Amino acid sequence: MGPALVWHQPDVSLALSGMSTMAQVVENVAIADRAGAGRLSADELQLLERVRQAYQGLCPVPCTACRYCMPCPSGVEIPSIFRIYNESCMYADPLMGRMRYKGPFA
Ligand code: SF4
């Protein structure tokens, strides 16, 4: 769910967003400044739903790479492996996924 859609919800008074760069902070603050409960139009909501469904259809694992699960006590590079798997599904390229799975992970 994108930040504009989160702010659209009337029951939301605080949104937590994983941000790792200053550009993401600036972008999120700008979106929050423009957003508000009920501000999205029916067309915008319909478009967001179509985009959500299309994206979910391409990415079987809904990992946002927030890294809250890291470090893994068993040393598994969880978000990197999910990204590799999702991208191999998205681009229908399992061979590239297998090669990247061998690491090193970026
Ligand atoms: S798997 Fe880890 S990195 Fe991915 S969404 Fe869950 S906690 Fe975040």
Backbone and ligand atoms as CSV (ligand in chain L), in Angstrom:
chain,resi,resn,atom,element,x,y,z
A,1,MET,N,N,0.854,-1.173,0.000
A,1,MET,CA,C,0.000,0.000,0.000
A,1,MET,C,C,0.899,1.234,0.000
A,2,GLY,N,N,0.735,2.091,-0.968
A,2,GLY,CA,C,1.567,3.288,-1.049
A,2,GLY,C,C,1.211,4.284,0.031
A,3,PRO,N,N,2.109,5.219,0.313
A,3,PRO,CA,C,1.857,6.173,1.391
A,3,PRO,C,C,0.616,7.027,1.157
A,4,ALA,N,N,0.324,7.401,-0.082
A,4,ALA,CA,C,-0.873,8.202,-0.337
A,4,ALA,C,C,-2.130,7.426,0.024
A,5,LEU,N,N,-2.105,6.125,-0.242
A,5,LEU,CA,C,-3.263,5.292,0.090
A,5,LEU,C,C,-3.388,5.106,1.605
A,6,VAL,N,N,-2.258,5.037,2.299
A,6,VAL,CA,C,-2.297,4.943,3.767
A,6,VAL,C,C,-2.941,6.204,4.336
A,7,TRP,N,N,-2.490,7.364,3.872
A,7,TRP,CA,C,-3.034,8.631,4.381
A,7,TRP,C,C,-4.498,8.818,3.993
A,8,HIS,N,N,-4.940,8.141,2.963
A,8,HIS,CA,C,-6.339,8.238,2.531
A,8,HIS,C,C,-7.283,7.628,3.571
A,9,GLN,N,N,-6.796,6.688,4.379
A,9,GLN,CA,C,-7.641,5.989,5.348
A,9,GLN,C,C,-8.030,6.949,6.478
A,10,PRO,N,N,-9.313,7.086,6.786
A,10,PRO,CA,C,-9.739,8.050,7.811
A,10,PRO,C,C,-9.259,7.702,9.219
A,11,ASP,N,N,-8.945,6.446,9.478
A,11,ASP,CA,C,-8.527,6.048,10.828
A,11,ASP,C,C,-7.028,6.199,11.060
A,12,VAL,N,N,-6.277,6.619,10.038
A,12,VAL,CA,C,-4.827,6.721,10.171
A,12,VAL,C,C,-4.440,8.126,10.639
A,13,SER,N,N,-3.710,8.176,11.759
A,13,SER,CA,C,-3.198,9.461,12.230
A,13,SER,C,C,-1.674,9.460,12.252
A,14,LEU,N,N,-1.068,8.278,12.063
A,14,LEU,CA,C,0.384,8.159,12.066
A,14,LEU,C,C,0.769,7.062,11.082
A,15,ALA,N,N,1.716,7.351,10.211
A,15,ALA,CA,C,2.188,6.350,9.251
A,15,ALA,C,C,3.680,6.118,9.474
A,16,LEU,N,N,4.059,4.851,9.615
A,16,LEU,CA,C,5.465,4.496,9.747
A,16,LEU,C,C,5.929,3.972,8.403
A,17,SER,N,N,6.993,4.533,7.904
A,17,SER,CA,C,7.490,4.123,6.598
A,17,SER,C,C,8.981,3.841,6.708
A,18,GLY,N,N,9.397,2.695,6.174
A,18,GLY,CA,C,10.816,2.379,6.170
A,18,GLY,C,C,11.545,3.292,5.202
A,19,MET,N,N,12.406,4.119,5.722
A,19,MET,CA,C,13.153,5.056,4.866
A,19,MET,C,C,14.636,4.856,5.130
A,20,SER,N,N,15.407,4.777,4.076
A,20,SER,CA,C,16.844,4.555,4.256
A,20,SER,C,C,17.692,5.651,3.635
A,21,THR,N,N,17.057,6.609,2.969
A,21,THR,CA,C,17.831,7.727,2.416
A,21,THR,C,C,17.104,9.039,2.707
A,22,MET,N,N,17.848,10.151,2.659
A,22,MET,CA,C,17.237,11.459,2.879
A,22,MET,C,C,16.226,11.766,1.769
A,23,ALA,N,N,16.479,11.295,0.562
A,23,ALA,CA,C,15.530,11.518,-0.537
A,23,ALA,C,C,14.188,10.872,-0.228
A,24,GLN,N,N,14.213,9.691,0.384
A,24,GLN,CA,C,12.961,9.014,0.751
A,24,GLN,C,C,12.231,9.782,1.851
A,25,VAL,N,N,12.985,10.353,2.796
A,25,VAL,CA,C,12.368,11.162,3.853
A,25,VAL,C,C,11.683,12.377,3.238
A,26,VAL,N,N,12.385,13.061,2.351
A,26,VAL,CA,C,11.836,14.259,1.706
A,26,VAL,C,C,10.581,13.897,0.908
A,27,GLU,N,N,10.657,12.789,0.168
A,27,GLU,CA,C,9.509,12.360,-0.634
A,27,GLU,C,C,8.309,12.025,0.257
A,28,ASN,N,N,8.550,11.301,1.336
A,28,ASN,CA,C,7.448,10.928,2.220
A,28,ASN,C,C,6.829,12.132,2.916
A,29,VAL,N,N,7.655,13.086,3.314
A,29,VAL,CA,C,7.122,14.298,3.949
A,29,VAL,C,C,6.265,15.071,2.940
A,30,ALA,N,N,6.720,15.152,1.697
A,30,ALA,CA,C,5.949,15.863,0.666
A,30,ALA,C,C,4.615,15.162,0.412
A,31,ILE,N,N,4.631,13.844,0.369
A,31,ILE,CA,C,3.389,13.091,0.155
A,31,ILE,C,C,2.445,13.304,1.338
A,32,ALA,N,N,2.976,13.233,2.555
A,32,ALA,CA,C,2.135,13.429,3.745
A,32,ALA,C,C,1.544,14.831,3.762
A,33,ASP,N,N,2.309,15.801,3.282
A,33,ASP,CA,C,1.835,17.190,3.255
A,33,ASP,C,C,0.645,17.363,2.310
A,34,ARG,N,N,0.665,16.644,1.182
A,34,ARG,CA,C,-0.416,16.747,0.187
A,34,ARG,C,C,-1.585,15.818,0.496
A,35,ALA,N,N,-1.312,14.775,1.274
A,35,ALA,CA,C,-2.309,13.728,1.474
A,35,ALA,C,C,-3.256,14.050,2.622
A,36,GLY,N,N,-4.268,13.225,2.727
A,36,GLY,CA,C,-5.221,13.367,3.826
A,36,GLY,C,C,-6.349,12.385,3.624
A,37,ALA,N,N,-7.136,12.209,4.665
A,37,ALA,CA,C,-8.239,11.259,4.617
A,37,ALA,C,C,-9.218,11.635,3.511
A,38,GLY,N,N,-9.504,10.668,2.654
A,38,GLY,CA,C,-10.509,10.853,1.621
A,38,GLY,C,C,-10.089,11.737,0.461
A,39,ARG,N,N,-8.803,12.033,0.313
A,39,ARG,CA,C,-8.383,12.947,-0.763
A,39,ARG,C,C,-8.193,12.269,-2.112
A,40,LEU,N,N,-8.063,10.956,-2.120
A,40,LEU,CA,C,-7.883,10.279,-3.406
A,40,LEU,C,C,-9.243,10.135,-4.101
A,41,SER,N,N,-9.229,10.348,-5.404
A,41,SER,CA,C,-10.467,10.223,-6.178
A,41,SER,C,C,-10.763,8.753,-6.450
A,42,ALA,N,N,-11.961,8.477,-6.921
A,42,ALA,CA,C,-12.332,7.097,-7.268
A,42,ALA,C,C,-11.430,6.566,-8.372
A,43,ASP,N,N,-11.095,7.418,-9.348
A,43,ASP,CA,C,-10.190,6.995,-10.426
A,43,ASP,C,C,-8.803,6.657,-9.877
A,44,GLU,N,N,-8.300,7.487,-8.957
A,44,GLU,CA,C,-6.976,7.223,-8.375
A,44,GLU,C,C,-6.992,5.930,-7.575
A,45,LEU,N,N,-8.046,5.700,-6.820
A,45,LEU,CA,C,-8.148,4.462,-6.044
A,45,LEU,C,C,-8.214,3.243,-6.955
A,46,GLN,N,N,-8.951,3.375,-8.046
A,46,GLN,CA,C,-9.054,2.270,-9.003
A,46,GLN,C,C,-7.697,1.992,-9.648
A,47,LEU,N,N,-6.976,3.053,-10.000
A,47,LEU,CA,C,-5.651,2.883,-10.587
A,47,LEU,C,C,-4.694,2.228,-9.595
A,48,LEU,N,N,-4.697,2.689,-8.345
A,48,LEU,CA,C,-3.828,2.090,-7.325
A,48,LEU,C,C,-4.135,0.612,-7.135
A,49,GLU,N,N,-5.391,0.251,-7.174
A,49,GLU,CA,C,-5.754,-1.156,-7.014
A,49,GLU,C,C,-5.263,-1.984,-8.196
A,50,ARG,N,N,-5.366,-1.431,-9.403
A,50,ARG,CA,C,-4.870,-2.173,-10.574
A,50,ARG,C,C,-3.353,-2.345,-10.502
A,51,VAL,N,N,-2.654,-1.295,-10.083
A,51,VAL,CA,C,-1.198,-1.377,-9.950
A,51,VAL,C,C,-0.824,-2.394,-8.873
A,52,ARG,N,N,-1.532,-2.369,-7.740
A,52,ARG,CA,C,-1.252,-3.301,-6.652
A,52,ARG,C,C,-1.413,-4.744,-7.118
A,53,GLN,N,N,-2.502,-5.008,-7.809
A,53,GLN,CA,C,-2.752,-6.369,-8.273
A,53,GLN,C,C,-1.699,-6.812,-9.293
A,54,ALA,N,N,-1.324,-5.899,-10.190
A,54,ALA,CA,C,-0.312,-6.241,-11.195
A,54,ALA,C,C,1.026,-6.528,-10.528
A,55,TYR,N,N,1.410,-5.699,-9.560
A,55,TYR,CA,C,2.692,-5.888,-8.874
A,55,TYR,C,C,2.685,-7.179,-8.061
A,56,GLN,N,N,1.621,-7.409,-7.323
A,56,GLN,CA,C,1.542,-8.633,-6.526
A,56,GLN,C,C,1.581,-9.871,-7.410
A,57,GLY,N,N,1.018,-9.757,-8.597
A,57,GLY,CA,C,1.032,-10.881,-9.516
A,57,GLY,C,C,2.422,-11.207,-10.011
A,58,LEU,N,N,3.312,-10.205,-9.983
A,58,LEU,CA,C,4.679,-10.410,-10.450
A,58,LEU,C,C,5.636,-10.794,-9.325
A,59,CYS,N,N,5.288,-10.484,-8.101
A,59,CYS,CA,C,6.169,-10.731,-6.956
A,59,CYS,C,C,5.484,-11.668,-5.963
A,60,PRO,N,N,5.870,-12.930,-5.948
A,60,PRO,CA,C,5.182,-13.879,-5.063
A,60,PRO,C,C,5.458,-13.651,-3.580
A,61,VAL,N,N,6.598,-13.029,-3.218
A,61,VAL,CA,C,6.916,-12.804,-1.801
A,61,VAL,C,C,6.797,-11.309,-1.501
A,62,PRO,N,N,5.869,-10.910,-0.622
A,62,PRO,CA,C,5.661,-9.480,-0.363
A,62,PRO,C,C,6.683,-8.896,0.611
A,63,CYS,N,N,7.957,-9.035,0.288
A,63,CYS,CA,C,9.035,-8.499,1.135
A,63,CYS,C,C,9.351,-7.079,0.687
A,64,THR,N,N,9.394,-6.157,1.647
A,64,THR,CA,C,9.691,-4.758,1.325
A,64,THR,C,C,11.159,-4.417,1.524
A,65,ALA,N,N,11.974,-5.404,1.891
A,65,ALA,CA,C,13.398,-5.196,2.167
A,65,ALA,C,C,13.616,-4.234,3.326
A,66,CYS,N,N,12.703,-4.221,4.272
A,66,CYS,CA,C,12.851,-3.339,5.442
A,66,CYS,C,C,13.993,-3.796,6.346
A,67,ARG,N,N,14.339,-5.077,6.244
A,67,ARG,CA,C,15.437,-5.690,6.992
A,67,ARG,C,C,15.155,-5.801,8.495
A,68,TYR,N,N,13.911,-5.703,8.891
A,68,TYR,CA,C,13.589,-5.884,10.307
A,68,TYR,C,C,13.913,-7.311,10.749
A,69,CYS,N,N,13.970,-8.256,9.839
A,69,CYS,CA,C,14.269,-9.648,10.181
A,69,CYS,C,C,15.772,-9.912,10.276
A,70,MET,N,N,16.558,-8.886,10.019
A,70,MET,CA,C,18.007,-9.076,10.017
A,70,MET,C,C,18.614,-8.500,11.297
A,71,PRO,N,N,19.721,-9.021,11.779
A,71,PRO,CA,C,20.426,-10.168,11.212
A,71,PRO,C,C,19.722,-11.476,11.578
A,72,CYS,N,N,19.711,-12.363,10.630
A,72,CYS,CA,C,19.118,-13.688,10.847
A,72,CYS,C,C,20.066,-14.500,11.737
A,73,PRO,N,N,19.560,-15.129,12.804
A,73,PRO,CA,C,20.440,-15.900,13.693
A,73,PRO,C,C,21.099,-17.085,12.997
A,74,SER,N,N,20.540,-17.500,11.855
A,74,SER,CA,C,21.152,-18.607,11.108
A,74,SER,C,C,21.984,-18.104,9.934
A,75,GLY,N,N,22.147,-16.786,9.834
A,75,GLY,CA,C,23.006,-16.222,8.800
A,75,GLY,C,C,22.380,-16.180,7.421
A,76,VAL,N,N,21.063,-16.294,7.358
A,76,VAL,CA,C,20.395,-16.266,6.053
A,76,VAL,C,C,20.166,-14.820,5.637
A,77,GLU,N,N,20.539,-14.485,4.428
A,77,GLU,CA,C,20.352,-13.132,3.892
A,77,GLU,C,C,18.926,-13.044,3.337
A,78,ILE,N,N,17.959,-12.961,4.254
A,78,ILE,CA,C,16.543,-13.135,3.933
A,78,ILE,C,C,16.039,-12.163,2.857
A,79,PRO,N,N,16.167,-10.845,3.051
A,79,PRO,CA,C,15.588,-9.947,2.032
A,79,PRO,C,C,16.267,-10.072,0.664
A,80,SER,N,N,17.567,-10.347,0.651
A,80,SER,CA,C,18.250,-10.497,-0.641
A,80,SER,C,C,17.746,-11.728,-1.384
A,81,ILE,N,N,17.523,-12.797,-0.644
A,81,ILE,CA,C,17.038,-14.029,-1.275
A,81,ILE,C,C,15.607,-13.837,-1.789
A,82,PHE,N,N,14.784,-13.145,-1.007
A,82,PHE,CA,C,13.424,-12.874,-1.487
A,82,PHE,C,C,13.458,-11.981,-2.732
A,83,ARG,N,N,14.364,-10.989,-2.746
A,83,ARG,CA,C,14.455,-10.110,-3.919
A,83,ARG,C,C,14.874,-10.911,-5.155
A,84,ILE,N,N,15.862,-11.779,-4.989
A,84,ILE,CA,C,16.318,-12.596,-6.111
A,84,ILE,C,C,15.168,-13.467,-6.634
A,85,TYR,N,N,14.452,-14.079,-5.695
A,85,TYR,CA,C,13.336,-14.940,-6.110
A,85,TYR,C,C,12.248,-14.124,-6.819
A,86,ASN,N,N,11.882,-12.983,-6.222
A,86,ASN,CA,C,10.851,-12.140,-6.849
A,86,ASN,C,C,11.272,-11.680,-8.240
A,87,GLU,N,N,12.521,-11.238,-8.363
A,87,GLU,CA,C,12.975,-10.744,-9.666
A,87,GLU,C,C,13.073,-11.868,-10.690
A,88,SER,N,N,13.439,-13.051,-10.237
A,88,SER,CA,C,13.490,-14.165,-11.200
A,88,SER,C,C,12.081,-14.516,-11.679
A,89,CYS,N,N,11.095,-14.349,-10.796
A,89,CYS,CA,C,9.700,-14.574,-11.209
A,89,CYS,C,C,9.228,-13.429,-12.101
A,90,MET,N,N,9.536,-12.188,-11.702
A,90,MET,CA,C,9.078,-11.010,-12.445
A,90,MET,C,C,9.591,-11.030,-13.887
A,91,TYR,N,N,10.854,-11.418,-14.052
A,91,TYR,CA,C,11.454,-11.414,-15.386
A,91,TYR,C,C,11.482,-12.806,-16.017
A,92,ALA,N,N,10.807,-13.757,-15.374
A,92,ALA,CA,C,10.730,-15.133,-15.887
A,92,ALA,C,C,12.115,-15.651,-16.265
A,93,ASP,N,N,13.069,-15.439,-15.326
A,93,ASP,CA,C,14.450,-15.819,-15.581
A,93,ASP,C,C,15.004,-16.631,-14.405
A,94,PRO,N,N,14.570,-17.891,-14.260
A,94,PRO,CA,C,15.037,-18.689,-13.116
A,94,PRO,C,C,16.533,-18.970,-13.165
A,95,LEU,N,N,17.126,-19.033,-14.335
A,95,LEU,CA,C,18.565,-19.292,-14.431
A,95,LEU,C,C,19.358,-18.156,-13.782
A,96,MET,N,N,18.969,-16.910,-14.078
A,96,MET,CA,C,19.645,-15.766,-13.464
A,96,MET,C,C,19.438,-15.797,-11.947
A,97,GLY,N,N,18.237,-16.175,-11.510
A,97,GLY,CA,C,17.975,-16.282,-10.087
A,97,GLY,C,C,18.891,-17.301,-9.419
A,98,ARG,N,N,19.082,-18.443,-10.061
A,98,ARG,CA,C,19.961,-19.473,-9.490
A,98,ARG,C,C,21.403,-18.969,-9.412
A,99,MET,N,N,21.850,-18.261,-10.427
A,99,MET,CA,C,23.218,-17.732,-10.410
A,99,MET,C,C,23.392,-16.710,-9.293
A,100,ARG,N,N,22.418,-15.812,-9.152
A,100,ARG,CA,C,22.520,-14.778,-8.112
A,100,ARG,C,C,22.393,-15.380,-6.718
A,101,TYR,N,N,21.662,-16.475,-6.576
A,101,TYR,CA,C,21.473,-17.109,-5.275
A,101,TYR,C,C,22.799,-17.608,-4.697
A,102,LYS,N,N,23.747,-17.892,-5.565
A,102,LYS,CA,C,25.052,-18.370,-5.088
A,102,LYS,C,C,25.829,-17.266,-4.398
A,103,GLY,N,N,25.380,-16.019,-4.543
A,103,GLY,CA,C,26.028,-14.876,-3.906
A,103,GLY,C,C,27.274,-14.437,-4.647
A,104,PRO,N,N,27.982,-13.414,-4.172
A,104,PRO,CA,C,27.664,-12.672,-2.956
A,104,PRO,C,C,26.443,-11.794,-3.148
A,105,PHE,N,N,25.750,-11.524,-2.054
A,105,PHE,CA,C,24.525,-10.719,-2.120
A,105,PHE,C,C,24.853,-9.248,-1.979
A,106,ALA,N,N,24.164,-8.447,-2.756
A,106,ALA,CA,C,24.370,-6.994,-2.694
A,106,ALA,C,C,23.486,-6.396,-1.633
L,1,SF4,S1,S,11.242,-10.681,5.131
L,1,SF4,FE1,FE,12.486,-9.312,6.395
L,1,SF4,S2,S,13.085,-7.683,5.008
L,1,SF4,FE2,FE,11.353,-8.716,4.054
L,1,SF4,S3,S,9.548,-7.569,4.745
L,1,SF4,FE3,FE,9.829,-9.270,6.169
L,1,SF4,S4,S,11.050,-8.379,7.860
L,1,SF4,FE4,FE,11.239,-6.976,6.086
